[in-house]
């Protein structure tokens, strides 16, 4: 449970460590785009940790970083080819940022600190938790920017799943459904991430303050 709490909240790669900001800010223009990149990062991080933890005994310490990059690049290539096969239209939109996962510091950090030093099961669980933490930030940020910028949700769902477009039109801003253009531009990504950081820090501070307050109250009552 502690591992999941660290990955999803207290040591979140995107919020606590501010790693992998390039794809995080560039791709999170819609909820679907954020979800796809989040899922790609989750898969790459999990299977990279699994692979490195399985073969770490044969990886020389002096050559571990090149070996890590090769493993991560292999996983990223598999994910990239899968996305190109099953969602080519979406791949044309965010495919440029999939290879950047290879140099994502969040993935490399988990492979170095967890997969290379822990048993296979524990390393895989760590990669899954940290990848899920990175993914939910992408999804929330993408949904927030899409709601503010387009006044919609799931506007490009049909690109991923096919069929008729599944769009939730949100009743704000202008009558034609257009929203705040700034939210879709690069500065909007920084503003959105800053808002998430403020909320995350406030909730973390509140969660840390409550146990202290309860302990102090119990001490006074005694």
PyMOL commands that place a pseudoatom at each C-alpha (Angstrom):
pseudoatom trace, name=CA, resn=UNK, resi=1, chain=A, elem=C, hetatm=0, pos=[0.000, 0.000, 0.000]
pseudoatom trace, name=CA, resn=UNK, resi=2, chain=A, elem=C, hetatm=0, pos=[2.887, 2.358, 0.757]
pseudoatom trace, name=CA, resn=UNK, resi=3, chain=A, elem=C, hetatm=0, pos=[4.326, 1.802, -2.706]
pseudoatom trace, name=CA, resn=UNK, resi=4, chain=A, elem=C, hetatm=0, pos=[1.039, 2.750, -4.335]
pseudoatom trace, name=CA, resn=UNK, resi=5, chain=A, elem=C, hetatm=0, pos=[0.671, 5.826, -2.137]
pseudoatom trace, name=CA, resn=UNK, resi=6, chain=A, elem=C, hetatm=0, pos=[4.172, 6.948, -3.104]
pseudoatom trace, name=CA, resn=UNK, resi=7, chain=A, elem=C, hetatm=0, pos=[3.613, 6.378, -6.812]
pseudoatom trace, name=CA, resn=UNK, resi=8, chain=A, elem=C, hetatm=0, pos=[0.162, 7.896, -7.025]
pseudoatom trace, name=CA, resn=UNK, resi=9, chain=A, elem=C, hetatm=0, pos=[0.631, 10.746, -4.567]
pseudoatom trace, name=CA, resn=UNK, resi=10, chain=A, elem=C, hetatm=0, pos=[3.544, 11.457, -2.224]
pseudoatom trace, name=CA, resn=UNK, resi=11, chain=A, elem=C, hetatm=0, pos=[6.371, 10.708, -4.703]
pseudoatom trace, name=CA, resn=UNK, resi=12, chain=A, elem=C, hetatm=0, pos=[4.402, 11.238, -7.904]
pseudoatom trace, name=CA, resn=UNK, resi=13, chain=A, elem=C, hetatm=0, pos=[6.897, 11.579, -10.801]
pseudoatom trace, name=CA, resn=UNK, resi=14, chain=A, elem=C, hetatm=0, pos=[5.064, 14.510, -12.377]
pseudoatom trace, name=CA, resn=UNK, resi=15, chain=A, elem=C, hetatm=0, pos=[4.025, 16.451, -9.270]
pseudoatom trace, name=CA, resn=UNK, resi=16, chain=A, elem=C, hetatm=0, pos=[6.555, 15.641, -6.559]
pseudoatom trace, name=CA, resn=UNK, resi=17, chain=A, elem=C, hetatm=0, pos=[9.611, 15.129, -8.791]
pseudoatom trace, name=CA, resn=UNK, resi=18, chain=A, elem=C, hetatm=0, pos=[8.587, 17.246, -11.828]
pseudoatom trace, name=CA, resn=UNK, resi=19, chain=A, elem=C, hetatm=0, pos=[10.018, 14.681, -14.251]
pseudoatom trace, name=CA, resn=UNK, resi=20, chain=A, elem=C, hetatm=0, pos=[8.960, 14.081, -17.843]
pseudoatom trace, name=CA, resn=UNK, resi=21, chain=A, elem=C, hetatm=0, pos=[7.510, 17.550, -18.311]
pseudoatom trace, name=CA, resn=UNK, resi=22, chain=A, elem=C, hetatm=0, pos=[8.150, 17.762, -22.070]
pseudoatom trace, name=CA, resn=UNK, resi=23, chain=A, elem=C, hetatm=0, pos=[5.570, 15.151, -23.167]
pseudoatom trace, name=CA, resn=UNK, resi=24, chain=A, elem=C, hetatm=0, pos=[3.402, 15.970, -20.163]
pseudoatom trace, name=CA, resn=UNK, resi=25, chain=A, elem=C, hetatm=0, pos=[2.928, 19.579, -21.245]
pseudoatom trace, name=CA, resn=UNK, resi=26, chain=A, elem=C, hetatm=0, pos=[3.000, 19.049, -25.012]
pseudoatom trace, name=CA, resn=UNK, resi=27, chain=A, elem=C, hetatm=0, pos=[0.504, 16.211, -25.394]
pseudoatom trace, name=CA, resn=UNK, resi=28, chain=A, elem=C, hetatm=0, pos=[-2.057, 16.963, -22.692]
pseudoatom trace, name=CA, resn=UNK, resi=29, chain=A, elem=C, hetatm=0, pos=[-4.376, 19.042, -24.903]
pseudoatom trace, name=CA, resn=UNK, resi=30, chain=A, elem=C, hetatm=0, pos=[-7.268, 16.564, -24.658]
pseudoatom trace, name=CA, resn=UNK, resi=31, chain=A, elem=C, hetatm=0, pos=[-8.292, 13.862, -22.231]
pseudoatom trace, name=CA, resn=UNK, resi=32, chain=A, elem=C, hetatm=0, pos=[-7.860, 11.086, -24.804]
pseudoatom trace, name=CA, resn=UNK, resi=33, chain=A, elem=C, hetatm=0, pos=[-4.372, 12.244, -25.840]
pseudoatom trace, name=CA, resn=UNK, resi=34, chain=A, elem=C, hetatm=0, pos=[-3.305, 12.449, -22.209]
pseudoatom trace, name=CA, resn=UNK, resi=35, chain=A, elem=C, hetatm=0, pos=[-4.752, 9.022, -21.483]
pseudoatom trace, name=CA, resn=UNK, resi=36, chain=A, elem=C, hetatm=0, pos=[-2.975, 7.415, -24.445]
pseudoatom trace, name=CA, resn=UNK, resi=37, chain=A, elem=C, hetatm=0, pos=[0.418, 8.898, -23.577]
pseudoatom trace, name=CA, resn=UNK, resi=38, chain=A, elem=C, hetatm=0, pos=[-0.171, 8.019, -19.931]
pseudoatom trace, name=CA, resn=UNK, resi=39, chain=A, elem=C, hetatm=0, pos=[-0.948, 4.421, -20.844]
pseudoatom trace, name=CA, resn=UNK, resi=40, chain=A, elem=C, hetatm=0, pos=[2.128, 4.275, -23.089]
pseudoatom trace, name=CA, resn=UNK, resi=41, chain=A, elem=C, hetatm=0, pos=[4.339, 5.583, -20.290]
pseudoatom trace, name=CA, resn=UNK, resi=42, chain=A, elem=C, hetatm=0, pos=[2.749, 3.181, -17.815]
pseudoatom trace, name=CA, resn=UNK, resi=43, chain=A, elem=C, hetatm=0, pos=[3.407, 0.182, -20.047]
pseudoatom trace, name=CA, resn=UNK, resi=44, chain=A, elem=C, hetatm=0, pos=[6.966, 1.236, -20.849]
pseudoatom trace, name=CA, resn=UNK, resi=45, chain=A, elem=C, hetatm=0, pos=[7.832, 1.908, -17.218]
pseudoatom trace, name=CA, resn=UNK, resi=46, chain=A, elem=C, hetatm=0, pos=[6.292, -1.326, -15.935]
pseudoatom trace, name=CA, resn=UNK, resi=47, chain=A, elem=C, hetatm=0, pos=[7.820, -3.653, -18.509]
pseudoatom trace, name=CA, resn=UNK, resi=48, chain=A, elem=C, hetatm=0, pos=[11.183, -1.858, -18.432]
pseudoatom trace, name=CA, resn=UNK, resi=49, chain=A, elem=C, hetatm=0, pos=[11.363, -2.408, -14.675]
pseudoatom trace, name=CA, resn=UNK, resi=50, chain=A, elem=C, hetatm=0, pos=[10.326, -6.031, -15.151]
pseudoatom trace, name=CA, resn=UNK, resi=51, chain=A, elem=C, hetatm=0, pos=[12.933, -6.622, -17.862]
pseudoatom trace, name=CA, resn=UNK, resi=52, chain=A, elem=C, hetatm=0, pos=[15.814, -4.923, -16.046]
pseudoatom trace, name=CA, resn=UNK, resi=53, chain=A, elem=C, hetatm=0, pos=[15.018, -6.641, -12.746]
pseudoatom trace, name=CA, resn=UNK, resi=54, chain=A, elem=C, hetatm=0, pos=[14.983, -9.998, -14.555]
pseudoatom trace, name=CA, resn=UNK, resi=55, chain=A, elem=C, hetatm=0, pos=[18.393, -9.605, -16.243]
pseudoatom trace, name=CA, resn=UNK, resi=56, chain=A, elem=C, hetatm=0, pos=[20.204, -7.289, -13.810]
pseudoatom trace, name=CA, resn=UNK, resi=57, chain=A, elem=C, hetatm=0, pos=[22.645, -10.015, -12.757]
pseudoatom trace, name=CA, resn=UNK, resi=58, chain=A, elem=C, hetatm=0, pos=[24.080, -9.988, -16.278]
pseudoatom trace, name=CA, resn=UNK, resi=59, chain=A, elem=C, hetatm=0, pos=[24.308, -6.196, -16.588]
pseudoatom trace, name=CA, resn=UNK, resi=60, chain=A, elem=C, hetatm=0, pos=[27.783, -4.832, -15.712]
pseudoatom trace, name=CA, resn=UNK, resi=61, chain=A, elem=C, hetatm=0, pos=[27.652, -1.956, -13.280]
pseudoatom trace, name=CA, resn=UNK, resi=62, chain=A, elem=C, hetatm=0, pos=[29.811, 0.259, -15.510]
pseudoatom trace, name=CA, resn=UNK, resi=63, chain=A, elem=C, hetatm=0, pos=[27.530, -0.285, -18.512]
pseudoatom trace, name=CA, resn=UNK, resi=64, chain=A, elem=C, hetatm=0, pos=[24.192, -0.204, -16.758]
pseudoatom trace, name=CA, resn=UNK, resi=65, chain=A, elem=C, hetatm=0, pos=[22.964, 3.140, -18.144]
pseudoatom trace, name=CA, resn=UNK, resi=66, chain=A, elem=C, hetatm=0, pos=[23.406, 2.165, -21.832]
pseudoatom trace, name=CA, resn=UNK, resi=67, chain=A, elem=C, hetatm=0, pos=[21.750, -1.154, -21.031]
pseudoatom trace, name=CA, resn=UNK, resi=68, chain=A, elem=C, hetatm=0, pos=[18.829, 0.636, -19.378]
pseudoatom trace, name=CA, resn=UNK, resi=69, chain=A, elem=C, hetatm=0, pos=[18.357, 2.887, -22.394]
pseudoatom trace, name=CA, resn=UNK, resi=70, chain=A, elem=C, hetatm=0, pos=[18.380, -0.122, -24.749]
pseudoatom trace, name=CA, resn=UNK, resi=71, chain=A, elem=C, hetatm=0, pos=[15.722, -1.891, -22.682]
pseudoatom trace, name=CA, resn=UNK, resi=72, chain=A, elem=C, hetatm=0, pos=[13.545, 1.226, -22.439]
pseudoatom trace, name=CA, resn=UNK, resi=73, chain=A, elem=C, hetatm=0, pos=[13.960, 1.931, -26.166]
pseudoatom trace, name=CA, resn=UNK, resi=74, chain=A, elem=C, hetatm=0, pos=[12.841, -1.617, -26.957]
pseudoatom trace, name=CA, resn=UNK, resi=75, chain=A, elem=C, hetatm=0, pos=[9.680, -1.221, -24.886]
pseudoatom trace, name=CA, resn=UNK, resi=76, chain=A, elem=C, hetatm=0, pos=[8.960, 2.201, -26.375]
pseudoatom trace, name=CA, resn=UNK, resi=77, chain=A, elem=C, hetatm=0, pos=[9.364, 0.831, -29.905]
pseudoatom trace, name=CA, resn=UNK, resi=78, chain=A, elem=C, hetatm=0, pos=[6.870, -1.946, -29.191]
pseudoatom trace, name=CA, resn=UNK, resi=79, chain=A, elem=C, hetatm=0, pos=[4.350, 0.529, -27.783]
pseudoatom trace, name=CA, resn=UNK, resi=80, chain=A, elem=C, hetatm=0, pos=[4.907, 2.924, -30.685]
pseudoatom trace, name=CA, resn=UNK, resi=81, chain=A, elem=C, hetatm=0, pos=[4.361, 0.201, -33.287]
pseudoatom trace, name=CA, resn=UNK, resi=82, chain=A, elem=C, hetatm=0, pos=[1.234, -0.987, -31.470]
pseudoatom trace, name=CA, resn=UNK, resi=83, chain=A, elem=C, hetatm=0, pos=[-0.206, 2.527, -31.423]
pseudoatom trace, name=CA, resn=UNK, resi=84, chain=A, elem=C, hetatm=0, pos=[0.645, 2.962, -35.100]
pseudoatom trace, name=CA, resn=UNK, resi=85, chain=A, elem=C, hetatm=0, pos=[-1.155, -0.295, -35.889]
pseudoatom trace, name=CA, resn=UNK, resi=86, chain=A, elem=C, hetatm=0, pos=[-4.328, 0.122, -33.852]
pseudoatom trace, name=CA, resn=UNK, resi=87, chain=A, elem=C, hetatm=0, pos=[-4.769, 3.923, -33.730]
pseudoatom trace, name=CA, resn=UNK, resi=88, chain=A, elem=C, hetatm=0, pos=[-2.904, 5.405, -36.663]
pseudoatom trace, name=CA, resn=UNK, resi=89, chain=A, elem=C, hetatm=0, pos=[-4.850, 8.687, -36.702]
pseudoatom trace, name=CA, resn=UNK, resi=90, chain=A, elem=C, hetatm=0, pos=[-4.037, 9.305, -33.056]
pseudoatom trace, name=CA, resn=UNK, resi=91, chain=A, elem=C, hetatm=0, pos=[-0.438, 8.256, -33.674]
pseudoatom trace, name=CA, resn=UNK, resi=92, chain=A, elem=C, hetatm=0, pos=[-0.147, 11.044, -36.236]
pseudoatom trace, name=CA, resn=UNK, resi=93, chain=A, elem=C, hetatm=0, pos=[-1.067, 13.517, -33.495]
pseudoatom trace, name=CA, resn=UNK, resi=94, chain=A, elem=C, hetatm=0, pos=[1.027, 12.340, -30.544]
pseudoatom trace, name=CA, resn=UNK, resi=95, chain=A, elem=C, hetatm=0, pos=[3.391, 9.855, -32.203]
pseudoatom trace, name=CA, resn=UNK, resi=96, chain=A, elem=C, hetatm=0, pos=[6.197, 12.409, -32.196]
pseudoatom trace, name=CA, resn=UNK, resi=97, chain=A, elem=C, hetatm=0, pos=[6.272, 12.342, -28.398]
pseudoatom trace, name=CA, resn=UNK, resi=98, chain=A, elem=C, hetatm=0, pos=[6.188, 8.569, -27.887]
pseudoatom trace, name=CA, resn=UNK, resi=99, chain=A, elem=C, hetatm=0, pos=[9.946, 8.151, -28.612]
pseudoatom trace, name=CA, resn=UNK, resi=100, chain=A, elem=C, hetatm=0, pos=[10.653, 10.823, -25.991]
pseudoatom trace, name=CA, resn=UNK, resi=101, chain=A, elem=C, hetatm=0, pos=[9.687, 8.251, -23.365]
pseudoatom trace, name=CA, resn=UNK, resi=102, chain=A, elem=C, hetatm=0, pos=[13.135, 6.738, -23.955]
pseudoatom trace, name=CA, resn=UNK, resi=103, chain=A, elem=C, hetatm=0, pos=[14.743, 9.823, -22.432]
pseudoatom trace, name=CA, resn=UNK, resi=104, chain=A, elem=C, hetatm=0, pos=[12.003, 10.384, -19.862]
pseudoatom trace, name=CA, resn=UNK, resi=105, chain=A, elem=C, hetatm=0, pos=[13.827, 10.864, -16.575]
pseudoatom trace, name=CA, resn=UNK, resi=106, chain=A, elem=C, hetatm=0, pos=[10.887, 9.376, -14.683]
pseudoatom trace, name=CA, resn=UNK, resi=107, chain=A, elem=C, hetatm=0, pos=[11.289, 6.027, -16.457]
pseudoatom trace, name=CA, resn=UNK, resi=108, chain=A, elem=C, hetatm=0, pos=[15.080, 5.996, -16.222]
pseudoatom trace, name=CA, resn=UNK, resi=109, chain=A, elem=C, hetatm=0, pos=[14.946, 6.936, -12.536]
pseudoatom trace, name=CA, resn=UNK, resi=110, chain=A, elem=C, hetatm=0, pos=[12.667, 4.014, -11.664]
pseudoatom trace, name=CA, resn=UNK, resi=111, chain=A, elem=C, hetatm=0, pos=[14.808, 1.579, -13.632]
pseudoatom trace, name=CA, resn=UNK, resi=112, chain=A, elem=C, hetatm=0, pos=[17.942, 2.840, -11.863]
pseudoatom trace, name=CA, resn=UNK, resi=113, chain=A, elem=C, hetatm=0, pos=[16.614, 3.138, -8.312]
pseudoatom trace, name=CA, resn=UNK, resi=114, chain=A, elem=C, hetatm=0, pos=[14.066, 0.314, -8.229]
pseudoatom trace, name=CA, resn=UNK, resi=115, chain=A, elem=C, hetatm=0, pos=[14.519, -2.286, -10.957]
pseudoatom trace, name=CA, resn=UNK, resi=116, chain=A, elem=C, hetatm=0, pos=[18.304, -2.552, -10.662]
pseudoatom trace, name=CA, resn=UNK, resi=117, chain=A, elem=C, hetatm=0, pos=[18.259, -2.875, -6.871]
pseudoatom trace, name=CA, resn=UNK, resi=118, chain=A, elem=C, hetatm=0, pos=[15.090, -4.779, -5.998]
pseudoatom trace, name=CA, resn=UNK, resi=119, chain=A, elem=C, hetatm=0, pos=[13.540, -8.198, -6.667]
pseudoatom trace, name=CA, resn=UNK, resi=120, chain=A, elem=C, hetatm=0, pos=[11.502, -8.691, -9.819]
pseudoatom trace, name=CA, resn=UNK, resi=121, chain=A, elem=C, hetatm=0, pos=[8.043, -8.541, -8.244]
pseudoatom trace, name=CA, resn=UNK, resi=122, chain=A, elem=C, hetatm=0, pos=[8.813, -5.494, -6.119]
pseudoatom trace, name=CA, resn=UNK, resi=123, chain=A, elem=C, hetatm=0, pos=[10.450, -3.683, -9.046]
pseudoatom trace, name=CA, resn=UNK, resi=124, chain=A, elem=C, hetatm=0, pos=[7.474, -4.406, -11.304]
pseudoatom trace, name=CA, resn=UNK, resi=125, chain=A, elem=C, hetatm=0, pos=[5.068, -3.148, -8.663]
pseudoatom trace, name=CA, resn=UNK, resi=126, chain=A, elem=C, hetatm=0, pos=[7.144, 0.005, -8.285]
pseudoatom trace, name=CA, resn=UNK, resi=127, chain=A, elem=C, hetatm=0, pos=[7.109, 0.652, -12.031]
pseudoatom trace, name=CA, resn=UNK, resi=128, chain=A, elem=C, hetatm=0, pos=[3.368, 0.059, -12.186]
pseudoatom trace, name=CA, resn=UNK, resi=129, chain=A, elem=C, hetatm=0, pos=[2.672, 2.442, -9.291]
pseudoatom trace, name=CA, resn=UNK, resi=130, chain=A, elem=C, hetatm=0, pos=[4.920, 5.220, -10.595]
pseudoatom trace, name=CA, resn=UNK, resi=131, chain=A, elem=C, hetatm=0, pos=[3.583, 4.813, -14.126]
pseudoatom trace, name=CA, resn=UNK, resi=132, chain=A, elem=C, hetatm=0, pos=[0.020, 5.024, -12.855]
pseudoatom trace, name=CA, resn=UNK, resi=133, chain=A, elem=C, hetatm=0, pos=[0.912, 8.194, -10.955]
pseudoatom trace, name=CA, resn=UNK, resi=134, chain=A, elem=C, hetatm=0, pos=[2.316, 9.801, -14.094]
pseudoatom trace, name=CA, resn=UNK, resi=135, chain=A, elem=C, hetatm=0, pos=[-0.694, 8.638, -16.119]
pseudoatom trace, name=CA, resn=UNK, resi=136, chain=A, elem=C, hetatm=0, pos=[-3.364, 10.121, -13.874]
pseudoatom trace, name=CA, resn=UNK, resi=137, chain=A, elem=C, hetatm=0, pos=[-1.682, 13.527, -13.949]
pseudoatom trace, name=CA, resn=UNK, resi=138, chain=A, elem=C, hetatm=0, pos=[-1.689, 13.391, -17.763]
pseudoatom trace, name=CA, resn=UNK, resi=139, chain=A, elem=C, hetatm=0, pos=[-5.369, 12.435, -17.818]
pseudoatom trace, name=CA, resn=UNK, resi=140, chain=A, elem=C, hetatm=0, pos=[-6.448, 15.131, -15.370]
pseudoatom trace, name=CA, resn=UNK, resi=141, chain=A, elem=C, hetatm=0, pos=[-4.351, 17.817, -17.057]
pseudoatom trace, name=CA, resn=UNK, resi=142, chain=A, elem=C, hetatm=0, pos=[-5.607, 16.800, -20.504]
pseudoatom trace, name=CA, resn=UNK, resi=143, chain=A, elem=C, hetatm=0, pos=[-9.211, 16.803, -19.344]
pseudoatom trace, name=CA, resn=UNK, resi=144, chain=A, elem=C, hetatm=0, pos=[-8.812, 20.176, -17.648]
pseudoatom trace, name=CA, resn=UNK, resi=145, chain=A, elem=C, hetatm=0, pos=[-7.282, 21.801, -20.731]
pseudoatom trace, name=CA, resn=UNK, resi=146, chain=A, elem=C, hetatm=0, pos=[-9.902, 20.278, -23.032]
pseudoatom trace, name=CA, resn=UNK, resi=147, chain=A, elem=C, hetatm=0, pos=[-12.761, 21.489, -20.831]
pseudoatom trace, name=CA, resn=UNK, resi=148, chain=A, elem=C, hetatm=0, pos=[-11.371, 25.007, -20.649]
pseudoatom trace, name=CA, resn=UNK, resi=149, chain=A, elem=C, hetatm=0, pos=[-10.086, 25.223, -24.219]
pseudoatom trace, name=CA, resn=UNK, resi=150, chain=A, elem=C, hetatm=0, pos=[-12.799, 23.428, -26.177]
pseudoatom trace, name=CA, resn=UNK, resi=151, chain=A, elem=C, hetatm=0, pos=[-15.695, 23.191, -23.714]
pseudoatom trace, name=CA, resn=UNK, resi=152, chain=A, elem=C, hetatm=0, pos=[-15.835, 19.460, -24.528]
pseudoatom trace, name=CA, resn=UNK, resi=153, chain=A, elem=C, hetatm=0, pos=[-14.719, 16.091, -23.213]
pseudoatom trace, name=CA, resn=UNK, resi=154, chain=A, elem=C, hetatm=0, pos=[-13.709, 13.028, -25.286]
pseudoatom trace, name=CA, resn=UNK, resi=155, chain=A, elem=C, hetatm=0, pos=[-13.694, 15.156, -28.439]
pseudoatom trace, name=CA, resn=UNK, resi=156, chain=A, elem=C, hetatm=0, pos=[-11.228, 12.807, -30.162]
pseudoatom trace, name=CA, resn=UNK, resi=157, chain=A, elem=C, hetatm=0, pos=[-12.462, 9.509, -28.731]
pseudoatom trace, name=CA, resn=UNK, resi=158, chain=A, elem=C, hetatm=0, pos=[-13.489, 8.321, -32.205]
pseudoatom trace, name=CA, resn=UNK, resi=159, chain=A, elem=C, hetatm=0, pos=[-9.851, 8.595, -33.317]
pseudoatom trace, name=CA, resn=UNK, resi=160, chain=A, elem=C, hetatm=0, pos=[-8.931, 5.987, -30.723]
pseudoatom trace, name=CA, resn=UNK, resi=161, chain=A, elem=C, hetatm=0, pos=[-11.954, 3.685, -30.752]
pseudoatom trace, name=CA, resn=UNK, resi=162, chain=A, elem=C, hetatm=0, pos=[-13.484, 4.351, -34.157]
pseudoatom trace, name=CA, resn=UNK, resi=163, chain=A, elem=C, hetatm=0, pos=[-17.152, 4.843, -34.882]
pseudoatom trace, name=CA, resn=UNK, resi=164, chain=A, elem=C, hetatm=0, pos=[-19.144, 8.007, -34.352]
pseudoatom trace, name=CA, resn=UNK, resi=165, chain=A, elem=C, hetatm=0, pos=[-17.568, 10.836, -32.348]
pseudoatom trace, name=CA, resn=UNK, resi=166, chain=A, elem=C, hetatm=0, pos=[-18.366, 10.688, -28.632]
pseudoatom trace, name=CA, resn=UNK, resi=167, chain=A, elem=C, hetatm=0, pos=[-18.255, 14.305, -27.502]
pseudoatom trace, name=CA, resn=UNK, resi=168, chain=A, elem=C, hetatm=0, pos=[-19.639, 15.817, -24.330]
pseudoatom trace, name=CA, resn=UNK, resi=169, chain=A, elem=C, hetatm=0, pos=[-20.414, 19.442, -25.057]
pseudoatom trace, name=CA, resn=UNK, resi=170, chain=A, elem=C, hetatm=0, pos=[-20.063, 21.497, -21.903]
pseudoatom trace, name=CA, resn=UNK, resi=171, chain=A, elem=C, hetatm=0, pos=[-22.411, 24.453, -21.425]
pseudoatom trace, name=CA, resn=UNK, resi=172, chain=A, elem=C, hetatm=0, pos=[-20.032, 27.294, -20.776]
pseudoatom trace, name=CA, resn=UNK, resi=173, chain=A, elem=C, hetatm=0, pos=[-18.110, 30.016, -22.567]
pseudoatom trace, name=CA, resn=UNK, resi=174, chain=A, elem=C, hetatm=0, pos=[-19.628, 30.783, -25.962]
pseudoatom trace, name=CA, resn=UNK, resi=175, chain=A, elem=C, hetatm=0, pos=[-22.750, 29.333, -27.509]
pseudoatom trace, name=CA, resn=UNK, resi=176, chain=A, elem=C, hetatm=0, pos=[-20.787, 27.752, -30.355]
pseudoatom trace, name=CA, resn=UNK, resi=177, chain=A, elem=C, hetatm=0, pos=[-18.872, 25.560, -27.898]
pseudoatom trace, name=CA, resn=UNK, resi=178, chain=A, elem=C, hetatm=0, pos=[-15.513, 27.289, -28.228]
pseudoatom trace, name=CA, resn=UNK, resi=179, chain=A, elem=C, hetatm=0, pos=[-13.592, 27.850, -25.030]
pseudoatom trace, name=CA, resn=UNK, resi=180, chain=A, elem=C, hetatm=0, pos=[-10.546, 29.587, -23.679]
pseudoatom trace, name=CA, resn=UNK, resi=181, chain=A, elem=C, hetatm=0, pos=[-7.848, 29.400, -26.364]
pseudoatom trace, name=CA, resn=UNK, resi=182, chain=A, elem=C, hetatm=0, pos=[-5.059, 29.981, -23.839]
pseudoatom trace, name=CA, resn=UNK, resi=183, chain=A, elem=C, hetatm=0, pos=[-5.757, 26.588, -22.265]
pseudoatom trace, name=CA, resn=UNK, resi=184, chain=A, elem=C, hetatm=0, pos=[-4.806, 24.823, -25.522]
pseudoatom trace, name=CA, resn=UNK, resi=185, chain=A, elem=C, hetatm=0, pos=[-1.586, 26.792, -26.040]
pseudoatom trace, name=CA, resn=UNK, resi=186, chain=A, elem=C, hetatm=0, pos=[1.772, 25.963, -24.369]
pseudoatom trace, name=CA, resn=UNK, resi=187, chain=A, elem=C, hetatm=0, pos=[1.317, 28.639, -21.658]
pseudoatom trace, name=CA, resn=UNK, resi=188, chain=A, elem=C, hetatm=0, pos=[-1.988, 27.003, -20.772]
pseudoatom trace, name=CA, resn=UNK, resi=189, chain=A, elem=C, hetatm=0, pos=[-0.163, 23.748, -20.075]
pseudoatom trace, name=CA, resn=UNK, resi=190, chain=A, elem=C, hetatm=0, pos=[2.085, 25.512, -17.562]
pseudoatom trace, name=CA, resn=UNK, resi=191, chain=A, elem=C, hetatm=0, pos=[-0.885, 27.230, -15.927]
pseudoatom trace, name=CA, resn=UNK, resi=192, chain=A, elem=C, hetatm=0, pos=[-2.769, 23.939, -15.729]
pseudoatom trace, name=CA, resn=UNK, resi=193, chain=A, elem=C, hetatm=0, pos=[0.192, 22.113, -14.217]
pseudoatom trace, name=CA, resn=UNK, resi=194, chain=A, elem=C, hetatm=0, pos=[0.703, 24.962, -11.752]
pseudoatom trace, name=CA, resn=UNK, resi=195, chain=A, elem=C, hetatm=0, pos=[-2.931, 24.640, -10.681]
pseudoatom trace, name=CA, resn=UNK, resi=196, chain=A, elem=C, hetatm=0, pos=[-2.526, 20.899, -10.153]
pseudoatom trace, name=CA, resn=UNK, resi=197, chain=A, elem=C, hetatm=0, pos=[0.663, 21.523, -8.159]
pseudoatom trace, name=CA, resn=UNK, resi=198, chain=A, elem=C, hetatm=0, pos=[-1.111, 24.015, -5.904]
pseudoatom trace, name=CA, resn=UNK, resi=199, chain=A, elem=C, hetatm=0, pos=[-3.973, 21.592, -5.264]
pseudoatom trace, name=CA, resn=UNK, resi=200, chain=A, elem=C, hetatm=0, pos=[-1.577, 18.678, -4.726]
pseudoatom trace, name=CA, resn=UNK, resi=201, chain=A, elem=C, hetatm=0, pos=[0.595, 20.614, -2.283]
pseudoatom trace, name=CA, resn=UNK, resi=202, chain=A, elem=C, hetatm=0, pos=[-2.419, 21.922, -0.389]
pseudoatom trace, name=CA, resn=UNK, resi=203, chain=A, elem=C, hetatm=0, pos=[-3.925, 18.449, -0.046]
pseudoatom trace, name=CA, resn=UNK, resi=204, chain=A, elem=C, hetatm=0, pos=[-0.532, 17.003, 0.950]
pseudoatom trace, name=CA, resn=UNK, resi=205, chain=A, elem=C, hetatm=0, pos=[-0.061, 19.750, 3.543]
pseudoatom trace, name=CA, resn=UNK, resi=206, chain=A, elem=C, hetatm=0, pos=[-3.557, 19.208, 4.869]
pseudoatom trace, name=CA, resn=UNK, resi=207, chain=A, elem=C, hetatm=0, pos=[-3.039, 15.457, 5.063]
pseudoatom trace, name=CA, resn=UNK, resi=208, chain=A, elem=C, hetatm=0, pos=[0.261, 15.939, 6.894]
pseudoatom trace, name=CA, resn=UNK, resi=209, chain=A, elem=C, hetatm=0, pos=[-1.201, 18.532, 9.257]
pseudoatom trace, name=CA, resn=UNK, resi=210, chain=A, elem=C, hetatm=0, pos=[-4.228, 16.521, 10.328]
pseudoatom trace, name=CA, resn=UNK, resi=211, chain=A, elem=C, hetatm=0, pos=[-2.329, 13.675, 12.069]
pseudoatom trace, name=CA, resn=UNK, resi=212, chain=A, elem=C, hetatm=0, pos=[-0.200, 16.233, 13.930]
pseudoatom trace, name=CA, resn=UNK, resi=213, chain=A, elem=C, hetatm=0, pos=[-3.296, 18.113, 15.030]
pseudoatom trace, name=CA, resn=UNK, resi=214, chain=A, elem=C, hetatm=0, pos=[-4.939, 14.903, 16.176]
pseudoatom trace, name=CA, resn=UNK, resi=215, chain=A, elem=C, hetatm=0, pos=[-1.845, 13.877, 18.128]
pseudoatom trace, name=CA, resn=UNK, resi=216, chain=A, elem=C, hetatm=0, pos=[-1.659, 17.280, 19.806]
pseudoatom trace, name=CA, resn=UNK, resi=217, chain=A, elem=C, hetatm=0, pos=[-5.338, 17.147, 20.715]
pseudoatom trace, name=CA, resn=UNK, resi=218, chain=A, elem=C, hetatm=0, pos=[-4.941, 13.678, 22.195]
pseudoatom trace, name=CA, resn=UNK, resi=219, chain=A, elem=C, hetatm=0, pos=[-1.932, 14.821, 24.227]
pseudoatom trace, name=CA, resn=UNK, resi=220, chain=A, elem=C, hetatm=0, pos=[-3.886, 17.794, 25.637]
pseudoatom trace, name=CA, resn=UNK, resi=221, chain=A, elem=C, hetatm=0, pos=[-6.830, 15.587, 26.556]
pseudoatom trace, name=CA, resn=UNK, resi=222, chain=A, elem=C, hetatm=0, pos=[-4.522, 13.252, 28.438]
for i in range(1, 222): cmd.bond("trace and resi %d" % i, "trace and resi %d" % (i + 1))
show_as sticks, trace
zoom trace
